Amino acid sequence: MNKEANSNDLPVPEPLVEVRRGAIIESRHRGYVVAVEGDGQIIAQLGESGLVTYLRSSAKPFQVAPLIVSGAADRFEFTDREIALACGSHSGEPVHVETVKGMLEKIKLDETWLKCGTHEPFSREVARELRARGERPGVLQNNCSGKHTGMLALALHLGAEPRAYDQPDNPVQIAIANTIARFADVAVEDIAVGVDGCGVPVFGVTMRQMALMYARLVAPPADFDEQTRRACERIVGAMTTYPEIIGGTSERLDTELMRAARGGLVSKVGAEGVYTAGVLPCEEWPRGLGLALKIEDGEDKRGRPTVVIESLRQLNVLRGEMLEAVTPYARFAVKNHRGDEVGEVKANFNLNVNDGS
């Protein structure tokens, strides 16, 4: 786990999003998109699928998997809502904070054990209320507090040093690295490792491997052991049952996509323009599908959502009422300071789809 990512000589990205003002394309966001089936076959792509980038928060379901496989989740009687919170990047709303508190009570530790740091809650309403009261954000409002609580629980279950659960040589992080390697079908020593925003190891894999991880999450291969297959089922069930816990009650892409898909996909954003999804086996994709994309400049608010929705539309995952439900994320108006609409931000690309012919 000591290999560092080399960001030199990056593959050339493809244009994905146009920012238009009047008749002029004023800016572009470029990046990479890849979709694969569980056997690793590339179904669709745009840009080089071999780009190595960090999973960031897209790793969370796989960071939670050892908690379930080890028996720690059952030992501490974590509910599916609590599993969802550990998988999520939550908005710091009261429902999220209370859920983390409940998890900490079950493992008989308090918030002083969490090493994820603090940041302003993703919920604009909660952040505004904190400022109005002159209060600073707390560690429980950190979007990674559920994940860190799960790591603490795993440390206790494994007999590892809980104060060092964030260190790369701790059994918690070793178990997580091995899980990433297994789902990505890569040797653990070939995974690039850095430090995430919340202080724990972050893993770098190729775009194809990233998509493969999600294809295997929603449709685990037959050679996975029964405990791992059951963990996948529980993680997918928790995420699709509690989408508001993965993101927030409003204005969160993951939440709105899973609500629209009605249990048909798991959705997980990562920082710096990363996005991943797993499409459960369905008529269009009977073996399931993993999708991964990266906006090269790391843009998270206008570039990523438009590419996500357009990619899922072209893959025939989002259509009809599902597509209509997420339309607000598919295009963004460019407005001047008077509020006049003077342009738009929209996706403009065509995936190279392998139709099997």
C-alpha positions as CSV (number, residue, x, y, z in Angstrom):
1,M,0.0,0.0,0.0
2,N,2.9,2.4,-0.6
3,K,2.6,2.9,-4.3
4,E,2.1,6.5,-5.3
5,A,0.0,7.6,-8.3
6,N,1.9,9.2,-11.2
7,S,-0.2,12.1,-12.6
8,N,2.3,12.8,-15.5
9,D,1.4,12.1,-19.1
10,L,-2.4,11.8,-18.4
11,P,-4.4,10.3,-21.3
12,V,-6.1,13.0,-23.4
13,P,-9.7,13.6,-22.1
14,E,-12.7,14.0,-24.3
15,P,-15.0,17.0,-24.4
16,L,-18.1,16.2,-22.4
17,V,-19.9,19.4,-21.3
18,E,-20.3,22.8,-23.1
19,V,-20.9,26.1,-21.3
20,R,-22.6,28.4,-23.8
21,R,-23.2,32.1,-23.5
22,G,-25.3,33.2,-26.4
23,A,-24.0,31.7,-29.6
24,I,-20.5,31.1,-28.2
25,I,-19.1,28.0,-26.4
26,E,-17.4,29.9,-23.5
27,S,-16.0,26.9,-21.6
28,R,-15.8,23.1,-21.8
29,H,-15.4,20.4,-19.2
30,R,-13.5,17.3,-20.4
31,G,-13.1,13.9,-19.0
32,Y,-13.5,10.1,-19.2
33,V,-16.5,7.7,-19.1
34,V,-16.4,3.9,-19.0
35,A,-19.1,1.3,-18.5
36,V,-18.4,-2.4,-18.0
37,E,-20.1,-5.7,-17.3
38,G,-19.1,-7.9,-14.4
39,D,-16.6,-9.8,-16.5
40,G,-14.7,-6.6,-17.2
41,Q,-15.9,-6.3,-20.8
42,I,-16.1,-2.6,-21.8
43,I,-19.6,-1.8,-22.9
44,A,-19.2,1.9,-23.6
45,Q,-16.5,4.4,-23.2
46,L,-15.3,7.9,-24.1
47,G,-11.7,8.7,-23.3
48,E,-9.0,6.4,-22.1
49,S,-10.3,3.7,-19.7
50,G,-6.8,3.1,-18.4
51,L,-6.6,6.5,-16.6
52,V,-5.7,6.0,-13.0
53,T,-7.5,8.3,-10.5
54,Y,-8.6,8.1,-6.9
55,L,-11.9,6.6,-6.0
56,R,-12.4,9.2,-3.2
57,S,-15.8,8.7,-1.6
58,S,-16.8,6.3,-4.4
59,A,-14.8,3.8,-2.3
60,K,-17.2,3.9,0.7
61,P,-19.3,0.9,-0.1
62,F,-16.1,-1.2,-0.4
63,Q,-14.7,0.4,2.8
64,V,-17.9,-0.8,4.5
65,A,-17.8,-4.4,3.1
66,P,-15.2,-5.7,5.6
67,L,-17.4,-4.4,8.4
68,I,-20.1,-6.8,7.2
69,V,-18.0,-9.7,6.1
70,S,-16.1,-9.8,9.4
71,G,-19.2,-10.0,11.4
72,A,-18.7,-6.7,13.1
73,A,-21.9,-5.2,11.7
74,D,-23.9,-8.1,13.2
75,R,-22.0,-8.0,16.5
76,F,-22.9,-4.3,17.0
77,E,-26.4,-4.8,15.6
78,F,-26.0,-2.1,13.0
79,T,-29.3,-1.5,11.1
80,D,-29.5,-1.1,7.3
81,R,-30.0,2.7,7.8
82,E,-26.7,2.7,9.7
83,I,-25.0,0.7,7.0
84,A,-26.3,3.2,4.4
85,L,-24.8,6.1,6.4
86,A,-21.4,4.4,6.5
87,C,-21.6,4.1,2.7
88,G,-22.8,7.7,2.2
89,S,-21.4,11.2,1.9
90,H,-24.2,12.7,4.0
91,S,-25.4,16.3,4.2
92,G,-25.0,16.7,7.9
93,E,-28.7,17.0,8.6
94,P,-30.2,16.1,11.9
95,V,-31.2,12.6,10.6
96,H,-27.6,11.9,9.7
97,V,-26.2,13.2,13.0
98,E,-28.6,11.2,15.1
99,T,-27.8,8.1,13.1
100,V,-24.1,8.5,13.7
101,K,-24.7,9.0,17.4
102,G,-26.7,5.8,17.5
103,M,-23.8,3.9,15.9
104,L,-21.3,5.4,18.4
105,E,-23.6,4.4,21.3
106,K,-23.6,0.8,20.0
107,I,-19.8,0.6,20.0
108,K,-19.6,2.5,23.4
109,L,-17.4,5.3,22.1
110,D,-18.1,9.0,21.5
111,E,-17.4,11.5,18.8
112,T,-13.9,12.3,20.2
113,W,-12.7,9.1,18.7
114,L,-13.6,10.2,15.1
115,K,-10.6,11.4,13.1
116,C,-12.4,12.7,10.0
117,G,-12.2,16.4,11.0
118,T,-14.8,19.0,10.4
119,H,-16.2,21.0,7.5
120,E,-19.3,23.0,6.8
121,P,-22.3,20.7,6.3
122,F,-23.3,19.9,2.7
123,S,-26.9,20.9,3.6
124,R,-27.2,24.6,2.8
125,E,-30.0,24.9,5.3
126,V,-28.1,23.3,8.1
127,A,-25.0,25.4,7.3
128,R,-27.1,28.6,7.3
129,E,-28.6,27.7,10.7
130,L,-25.2,27.1,12.2
131,R,-24.0,30.5,11.0
132,A,-27.1,32.2,12.3
133,R,-26.4,30.7,15.7
134,G,-22.7,31.5,15.6
135,E,-21.9,27.8,15.9
136,R,-19.1,25.9,14.3
137,P,-19.7,22.6,12.5
138,G,-19.2,19.4,14.5
139,V,-17.4,16.2,13.6
140,L,-20.7,14.4,13.4
141,Q,-21.8,16.7,10.5
142,N,-18.7,15.6,8.5
143,N,-20.0,13.7,5.5
144,C,-17.6,10.8,6.3
145,S,-18.6,10.5,10.0
146,G,-20.6,7.3,9.3
147,K,-17.7,5.7,7.5
148,H,-15.3,6.5,10.3
149,T,-17.6,5.1,12.9
150,G,-17.8,1.9,10.9
151,M,-14.0,1.8,10.8
152,L,-13.9,2.2,14.6
153,A,-16.4,-0.7,14.9
154,L,-14.3,-2.9,12.7
155,A,-11.1,-2.0,14.7
156,L,-12.8,-3.1,17.9
157,H,-14.1,-6.3,16.4
158,L,-10.6,-7.2,15.0
159,G,-8.8,-6.3,18.2
160,A,-6.9,-3.6,16.3
161,E,-5.8,-0.3,17.9
162,P,-8.9,1.9,17.6
163,R,-6.9,5.1,18.0
164,A,-5.0,4.3,14.9
165,Y,-7.9,3.0,12.7
166,D,-6.9,5.6,10.1
167,Q,-3.3,4.4,9.6
168,P,-2.4,2.4,6.5
169,D,-0.8,-0.4,8.5
170,N,-3.8,-0.8,10.8
171,P,-5.7,-4.1,10.2
172,V,-8.8,-2.0,9.3
173,Q,-7.1,-0.3,6.4
174,I,-5.4,-3.5,5.3
175,A,-8.7,-5.3,5.1
176,I,-10.2,-2.4,3.1
177,A,-7.2,-2.4,0.7
178,N,-7.6,-6.1,0.1
179,T,-11.3,-5.6,-0.6
180,I,-10.6,-2.8,-3.1
181,A,-8.1,-5.1,-4.8
182,R,-10.6,-8.0,-5.0
183,F,-13.4,-6.0,-6.5
184,A,-11.1,-4.2,-8.9
185,D,-9.4,-7.4,-9.9
186,V,-5.9,-5.9,-9.3
187,A,-3.0,-6.8,-7.0
188,V,-3.1,-4.8,-3.8
189,E,0.5,-3.6,-4.4
190,D,-0.5,-2.1,-7.7
191,I,-3.1,0.2,-6.1
192,A,-2.0,3.8,-5.8
193,V,-2.5,5.1,-2.3
194,G,-2.9,8.6,-1.0
195,V,-4.6,10.4,1.9
196,D,-8.2,11.3,1.5
197,G,-9.9,14.5,2.6
198,C,-11.1,12.8,5.8
199,G,-7.6,11.5,6.7
200,V,-7.8,7.8,5.8
201,P,-6.1,6.0,2.9
202,V,-7.6,6.7,-0.6
203,F,-7.1,4.3,-3.4
204,G,-6.3,4.9,-7.1
205,V,-7.3,2.5,-9.8
206,T,-8.1,2.7,-13.5
207,M,-11.4,3.9,-14.7
208,R,-12.2,0.4,-16.0
209,Q,-11.3,-1.1,-12.7
210,M,-13.5,1.5,-10.9
211,A,-16.5,0.6,-13.1
212,L,-15.8,-3.1,-12.6
213,M,-16.0,-2.7,-8.8
214,Y,-19.5,-1.4,-9.1
215,A,-20.5,-4.0,-11.6
216,R,-19.4,-6.7,-9.1
217,L,-21.1,-4.9,-6.2
218,V,-24.5,-5.2,-7.8
219,A,-23.9,-8.6,-9.4
220,P,-21.1,-10.3,-7.5
221,P,-19.4,-13.1,-9.5
222,A,-19.9,-16.7,-8.7
223,D,-16.3,-17.2,-7.4
224,F,-16.9,-14.6,-4.6
225,D,-17.4,-16.4,-1.2
226,E,-20.9,-16.4,0.3
227,Q,-20.0,-13.8,3.0
228,T,-18.9,-11.3,0.4
229,R,-21.9,-11.9,-1.8
230,R,-24.2,-11.4,1.2
231,A,-22.3,-8.2,2.1
232,C,-22.9,-6.9,-1.5
233,E,-26.6,-7.7,-1.2
234,R,-26.8,-5.9,2.1
235,I,-24.9,-2.8,1.0
236,V,-27.0,-2.5,-2.2
237,G,-30.2,-3.0,-0.3
238,A,-29.2,-0.4,2.3
239,M,-28.2,2.2,-0.3
240,T,-31.4,1.8,-2.4
241,T,-33.7,1.7,0.6
242,Y,-32.3,4.8,2.3
243,P,-31.1,7.1,-0.6
244,E,-31.7,10.2,1.7
245,I,-29.0,8.8,4.0
246,I,-26.5,8.3,1.2
247,G,-26.8,12.0,0.3
248,G,-29.5,14.2,1.8
249,T,-33.2,15.0,1.9
250,S,-32.8,17.4,-1.0
251,E,-30.3,18.7,-3.6
252,R,-28.1,15.6,-3.7
253,L,-27.4,13.8,-6.9
254,D,-27.0,10.3,-5.4
255,T,-30.2,10.6,-3.6
256,E,-32.3,11.9,-6.5
257,L,-30.9,9.3,-8.9
258,M,-31.6,6.4,-6.6
259,R,-35.1,7.7,-5.9
260,A,-35.8,8.0,-9.6
261,A,-34.4,4.5,-10.4
262,R,-36.6,3.0,-7.6
263,G,-34.0,0.4,-6.5
264,G,-32.6,-0.1,-10.0
265,L,-29.2,1.4,-9.3
266,V,-26.7,2.4,-6.6
267,S,-25.2,5.9,-7.1
268,K,-22.1,7.3,-5.4
269,V,-20.2,10.5,-6.1
270,G,-16.6,11.0,-5.2
271,A,-14.7,14.3,-4.9
272,E,-12.8,16.0,-7.8
273,G,-15.4,15.1,-10.4
274,V,-15.5,11.4,-9.8
275,Y,-18.8,9.4,-10.1
276,T,-19.7,5.7,-10.0
277,A,-22.9,3.7,-10.3
278,G,-23.9,0.1,-10.3
279,V,-27.0,-0.8,-12.5
280,L,-28.7,-3.9,-11.0
281,P,-29.4,-6.7,-13.5
282,C,-32.4,-5.7,-15.6
283,E,-33.9,-6.3,-19.0
284,E,-31.4,-3.9,-20.7
285,W,-28.4,-5.2,-18.7
286,P,-29.2,-8.7,-17.5
287,R,-25.7,-9.1,-16.0
288,G,-25.7,-5.7,-14.4
289,L,-23.4,-2.8,-15.3
290,G,-20.8,-0.6,-13.6
291,L,-20.3,3.0,-14.7
292,A,-17.4,5.3,-13.8
293,L,-16.6,8.8,-14.9
294,K,-14.1,11.5,-14.1
295,I,-14.4,15.2,-15.0
296,E,-10.8,16.2,-15.7
297,D,-10.8,19.6,-13.9
298,G,-12.6,18.1,-10.9
299,E,-15.8,20.1,-11.4
300,D,-18.5,18.6,-9.2
301,K,-21.6,20.9,-9.5
302,R,-22.4,21.6,-13.1
303,G,-20.1,19.3,-15.2
304,R,-20.5,16.0,-13.3
305,P,-24.3,15.9,-13.0
306,T,-24.9,16.6,-16.7
307,V,-22.4,13.9,-17.7
308,V,-23.9,11.4,-15.3
309,I,-27.4,11.8,-16.5
310,E,-26.5,11.8,-20.2
311,S,-24.4,8.7,-19.8
312,L,-27.2,6.8,-18.0
313,R,-29.6,8.0,-20.7
314,Q,-27.4,6.8,-23.5
315,L,-27.1,3.5,-21.8
316,N,-30.9,3.3,-21.6
317,V,-30.8,3.1,-17.8
318,L,-32.7,6.4,-17.4
319,R,-35.7,6.9,-19.5
320,G,-39.3,8.0,-19.3
321,E,-40.4,9.1,-15.8
322,M,-37.0,8.2,-14.3
323,L,-35.3,10.6,-16.7
324,E,-37.9,13.3,-16.2
325,A,-37.3,13.1,-12.4
326,V,-33.7,14.1,-12.7
327,T,-34.1,16.7,-15.4
328,P,-33.1,19.5,-13.1
329,Y,-29.6,18.0,-12.9
330,A,-29.3,17.4,-16.7
331,R,-28.9,21.1,-17.7
332,F,-28.0,24.3,-15.9
333,A,-28.9,27.8,-16.9
334,V,-26.2,30.5,-17.2
335,K,-27.6,33.7,-15.7
336,N,-26.4,37.2,-15.4
337,H,-26.5,39.3,-12.2
338,R,-30.0,40.4,-13.0
339,G,-31.2,36.9,-13.1
340,D,-31.7,36.8,-16.9
341,E,-30.9,33.4,-18.6
342,V,-28.1,34.1,-21.1
343,G,-26.8,30.7,-21.8
344,E,-26.7,27.0,-20.6
345,V,-24.5,24.2,-19.4
346,K,-25.3,20.9,-21.1
347,A,-23.7,17.6,-22.0
348,N,-22.6,17.2,-25.6
349,F,-21.0,13.8,-26.3
350,N,-21.8,10.4,-27.7
351,L,-20.5,7.3,-25.9
352,N,-18.7,4.7,-28.0
353,V,-21.1,1.8,-27.3
354,N,-20.1,-1.9,-27.9
355,D,-23.3,-3.5,-29.1
356,G,-21.8,-6.9,-29.5
357,S,-21.8,-6.8,-33.3
